[in-house]
Amino acid sequence: MVVLSCFVCQLGLGYTYLFSAVLPEATAELGWTRAEFSSGRIPYFLMTGLGGLAAGQWTVRYGARRVLIAGALSLAAALALLSRMQDLATYWAAQTLYGLFMAGLGDVAIAGVLTAWVQRGRGAAMGFVYAASNLAGALIPSLFAYGVEARGWRATLLAMGLAGGAAILPFAWIAGRRAPVAPAATAAPASSTQAAAGGRALALSDAMRTRSFWLLAFGLFCFFVFFLGMNDAFVAFMGDLGMSRTEANAVYGLATGVGGLSKLAAGVFADRLHPKLTLLADHALLLLSALLLLALPQHAPLSAFLVCYGFGIAARDVVYPLAISFCFGERTMPAVYGALMMALVIAAPLGSWISSTVRDTTGSYTPAFTGFALMNAAVLASLPLVRRELDAPAQSAPAALGERA
C-alpha cells in the first residue's frame, strides 16, 4: 500500500506537462507574448527549489504526510488560480503555487518514504513509483485537449485541478501514516521500523562539510542545465534537422516514453549494483547521449540518441536518492536531497538561456550542445571521488568549508 500511495502521488507530476498545452490557449485569449507566458517559469523554478529544501527538512523532522498533503492542496489551488487569471501577477502567483505543488509531491518526500520503508528491492520500488510521472505526462495533455474542445480551457483547468488534488489527497494521507520518515539524527526513532531503516546518518550541516555533497551538487547542477537546456530546444532542434513539427513532437513523446521504461529498468539494475557504480553508469549514458547529439544526423542514428538520452535523464530520479543514502545515511537523506535540489534554481533558467541565446546568436545549437557535452564529461570525471562519508574521517571536509576536529 505504501508503494501504491507513492505511485499515485507521483501521478500528480504529470500536471507539469500542461505548461506547453496551455500556452496557445492562454496567449491567444489574453494577448500575451510567448516570452511573457514563459516568464512564469521564474517563480515556478524558484519555488520548486526552495520548496524542495523545505520539503526535505519537514520530511525528516515531521514525516512525509504534511509535505504530501501540502503538495496535493497546492496542485488544486494552482490550477484553480490559473483558470481565473487575467493578468501576469495572477499568473505568477499560480506558478508559485505550481512550484510548491512540485516540491510537495516531488522526488524528495517520496524518496524519503520509500527509503524508510522499503529495504529489499528499494531501487525497483523507486523505479516503479517515479515512472508514474511519465505515465501521467503521456495522458494529461490529451485529457486537457479533449476538455478544451468540450468546455474550454479555463473550465478544464479548474476541473482537472480539483479532481487531481482530491484524488491524490487520501493517498498522500496514507503514505504519511503508513510510512513515516525517521526523525532527525538527534532525536530518538519513533518506532523500531524507523530505527532499522534509519541507522547512522550525517546531519545536513555535517553533510555539507564533505566533498561528496559538493560533487553531487555539481552533478545535479550540470544535469539540470543539460536537461532543461535540451528540453526547451528539443522540438526546434529536430526541426533544424529537417523534421516537421508533427514528427518532432512525436519524437519528443517517444523520448518521454523511453524515460518511463528506463526508470523501471534503472531501479532493477540499482538493486543489483553498488550505488556509486549506478551513479557512474547513469552519467556515462548522459555523456554518451550528449556526444550522440553532436553527431546527429550524419554520424549517429536518432534511435541511439533517444535511448541513451531517455534512459540517462529518467534514471537520475532513481540513482541520486540511492547515492545520497549511501554517502550520508538513510535517516537524513530527504534533508540532504532537498538541499542538493537547490541546484535547480540556478540551473533551470541557465540551461534554457544558454540553448536559446546561442541559437539566436550563432544560428546553430551546436556550440551550446558542445558545452553540455563538456559539462557531462567533467561530472563523470569527478564522480569517482564520491564516497561513503559515514565511514570517512572527520578531517576529510574541504578546508574551504572548514574542517571538523
N, C-alpha and C positions, 0 to 999 in steps of 0.2 A: 504493500500500500504506500510505503514511503517513496519508492521509486516512481510509482504511478502518479502520485501527487506532485512530485517534482517535474515529471514529464508534462503534466497539464499546465503547471506554472510557466514552463518554458515555451509552451504554445503561444503564450501572450507575446513573446518577442517577434512573432510573425507580423505583428502590427507595425513594426518598423518598416516593412516593405510598402506601407501605404504612402510614404512620402512622395515617391515618384508618381504614384497613381492619382494623388490628389492635385498635383501640380497643374495639369492642364485645366482642370475644372475651376480651381480657385483663382488662378491668374486670369482666366477668361472672364469670370464674373466680377472680380474685384479690380481689374485693370492693373494688376501688379506686373512688374517685370520678373523674369526668372531669377535675376540677381536678388531682388527684394524677397522673393519666396525662399531662395537658398540661404538668405541671411538668418533664417530661423535655426539653422544648424549650429550657430554660435551658442545660444543658450542651451540648446539640446546637448551638445557635447560637453559643455562646461558642467551642466548638472549631472550628466552621466558620470563624469569623472569624480566630482565632489560627492555625489550621491553614492558612488561605489566605495569611496573611502569611508563614508558614514555607515554604509551597509555592512562593511567588514567589521567595524568596531561594534556595531549593535549586535551583529550575529554572534560574536564572541562573548559579549557581555550579557546579552538578554536572551539569546536564542534567535532562531530564524523567523519565528511567527510574526513578530512586529514588522520585520522588513518585508516579508512576502505579502502581508495584508496591505501595507502601505503601497506596495507596487501595484496590487490589483486595484485599489481605490484611485491611485494616480492615473492608471490607464483609463478608467471610466471618466474621470474628471478632464483629462487631456482631450479626449475625443469629443466630449460634450462641449468644451470650450472652443475647439476647432470648428464645430458645427455651427457656432454662432458668431464667428469672428467677422469683423467688418473693417478692422484696421490692423496695422503692423504691431501695435502694442499688445493687442489681444492675442495675435498670432505668436508673438514671442513668449507671452505668458503660457500659452498652450504648449509650446515647445519646451519650456522649462519643466512643466509637469510631465511631458513626454520623457525628458531625461531622467526625472525621478522614477517614473514607472520602469524605465530600462534598468536603472540601478537596483530597484527593489526586486524585480523578477529575474535579474540577470545572473551571470555566472557566479558571482561572489557568494551570495547567500545559498544558492543551490549547491555549489561545491562544498560549502560548509556542512550542509545537511548530509550529503552523500558521504563525505569524508568521515563524519561522526558515526554513521550507522551502517555503512557497507564496508566490510572488511575483505571478504573474498569476492573477486570479480568486480572490484570497485571501478576499474577502468572501463569495463563493458557497461556497467550501470551508467557511468558518466556519458559514454558514447551514445547510449540509447536515449538518455534524457536530453542531451544537447541537440540531438537530431530533430527534436520536436520543433525547434525554431525554423529549420529548413522546410519541414513538412507544412507548417502553418504559412511560411513565406510563399510556398507554391500555391496555396489555396486562397489566402485572404485577398490579394489583388483581384482575383477573378470574382470573388463574392462581392467585393466593392463595385466592380464594373457592372455586375448584374443588378445590384441595388440602385446604382446611379440611373440606369435605364428605367427602373420601376418607380423610384421615389425621389430621385435627385440626390446630389452628393451630400448636402447638409443632413437630411433625414437619415441617410445611410450611415454617415459617420456617427451620429448620435446613437442609432440602434446598435451598431457594431460595438461601440464603446461600452454601452450599458450592458449588453449581452455578454461581452468578453469579460468585463470586470465581475459581473455576477457569477459567471461560470467558474472563474478561477478562484474566487474568494473562499469557498468551502475547502478547496484543495490546499490553498495557502494555509488555512487554519489547521488542517490535518497534518501537513508537512511540519509545521511548527510544533504541534503537540506530540506527534509520534517520533520526531527525530530532532530533539533539541541539540544544539551545538554546545559543546562543553564550555564552561565559563573560562575566563582568563586564567593564565597560569598561576596567578597568585591566590586564586580562590579554590576552595575545595570542590571537587566534582559533585554534581547533584545526584548522580546515580553511579552504580558500578559499571553500567554500559558506557557512560561518558568517560569514566576513568580509564576503561580499557581502550576506548577509541582515542583518548587524548594522549597519554604518555607524556614524555618530556617535550617541551616546546619552548622556543625563544619568544619573548615578548616582542612586539613591533619595534620598540625603541632599540632593543638589542639586535634584532634582525637588520635594522638599518645601519648598524655599525659593521656589517660584514661585506665582503667583496661579492658574495653570491647575490645579495639583494640588488646591488647596483648593476651587476652583469645581467640579471633577469630583467631589471628595469630597462636597460639598454636594449635588450632583445625585444621586449614588448613595444618600446618606442619605435624601433625600426620596423617591427611587424605592422603596426598601425599606419605608419607613413606609407609603407608599400601597399598594404591592403586598401586603404581608403583613397590613396592616390590612384591606384589601378582601378578600383571600383567605380570611381566617378568618371574615369576615362574609357572604361571598357567598351561601351557601345560605340562611342565616337571613334575609338581606335580600330575596332572591327570595320567600321565604315571606311576608314582610311585604307584598309586592306582590300577594299572593293566589295564588301558585303552590303546588301540592302539593309534598311533599318529593321525589317521583319526578321531577316536572317541573323542580324547582330543580336536582337533581343532573344531569339531562340537559343543562340549560343550562350548568352548570359544566363538564361534559365537553366541550361544544361550544366553550367559551372555550379550553380546553386544546388542542383540535384546531386551532382557528384559530391558536394560538400556534406550533404546529409548522410550519404552512404559511407563517406570517409570517416565521419565521427564514430560510426558503429565499428568500422574496421580498426580505427586508431585505439578505441577502447579495448578491443580484444587483444591487440598487439601489446598495449601498455601493461596488461596483466601478465604478460609473459616475458617482458623485457625490463631491464633496470630503468627507473625513471629518467636518469641522466641520458642514457642511450636513446630513449624515446624522444627526449627533447632535442638531441643532436640530429636524429633522423628526420624530425619534422622540419628543422631549419635547413637541413640539407636539401629537402624537397622544395622548400621556398626558394633557395638559391638556384636550384635547377630550373624551377619554373620561371624565374627572372631571366636566366640565360636563354631559355627556350623562347621567351617573349621577344628578346632581341633578335632571335634567328627567324622569326615568322616574317613572311610565309615561305621564303626561298629555301631555307636550310633546316626547317623543322616542321613536322606536321602539327596542325592545330590540336588534334586529339591528345598528343603527348603533353602539350602545354596545359590543356584543360584538366587532365588527370592530376598532374603534379601540382598545379595551382589550386584546384578544388580540394585535393586531399590535404595539402600543406596548410592552407588557410583555415579550413574547418577543424583540423586535428589540434590546432592551438588551444581550442576550448578544453580539450581533454588533457593534453600533456602538461600545461602550466600548473593547474591545481595539484597534480601528482608531483611535479618537480618541486613546488613550494613546500608541500608536506614533507618531502624527502629532505630538503635543506633545513627547514626551520621547525618541523614538528606539525602534527595534525591539529592540535588544540587551538592554536592561534593562526592557523592557515587563513581563515577568512579575513582577518585584520591585515595580514601581510599582503594578501592578494588584492584587497581593496586599495591599499596604499600604492601597490605597483600599477594598478589600473589608472592612476592619475596621469600616467604617460599618455593616455588617450586625449587629455585636454589640449595638449600642445600638438601631438602627432596628427590628430584628425584634421584640423584646418590646414596644417602644414603640408600634408600629403596631397590634399586636393589643390592647394595653391601651387605647389611645385608642378604637378602634371598639367594644370590648365595654363599657368603662366609660361612654361617652357613651350607648350604647343602654340600659344599665341605669338610668342617672340620668334621662334625658330621655324614654325610651320611643321614641326615633327615632334612626336613623343619620344623619340629615340634618346636624346640627352637625359630626359627625366628617367626613363627606364634603365639607362646605364647607371645612373646614380642609385636607383633602387637595388640593382644587382650588386653594386659595391657595398651598400649598407648590409645586405644579406650576407655577403662574404665576410664582412667584419664581425657580424654577430656569430656566425658559425665558427670563426677562428677564436672567439673569446669564450665560448661556452664550455670548452674543456676545463676551464678554471673554476666552474661552478662545483661546489662540493657540499657535503652534509655538514652544515655549520654547527649542528648539535654536538658533533664529535671533534670540532676544530678547537685549538687553543684560544683562549680569550684574547691574547695579544695579536691575533691574526687580522683584526679590524684595520682598515686602511688608516694610515696616520693622519690623512687629511680630514678624517671624520672623528678622530680622537680614538686612542687606544684604551682598551679596558685593562685594568690591573689583573 
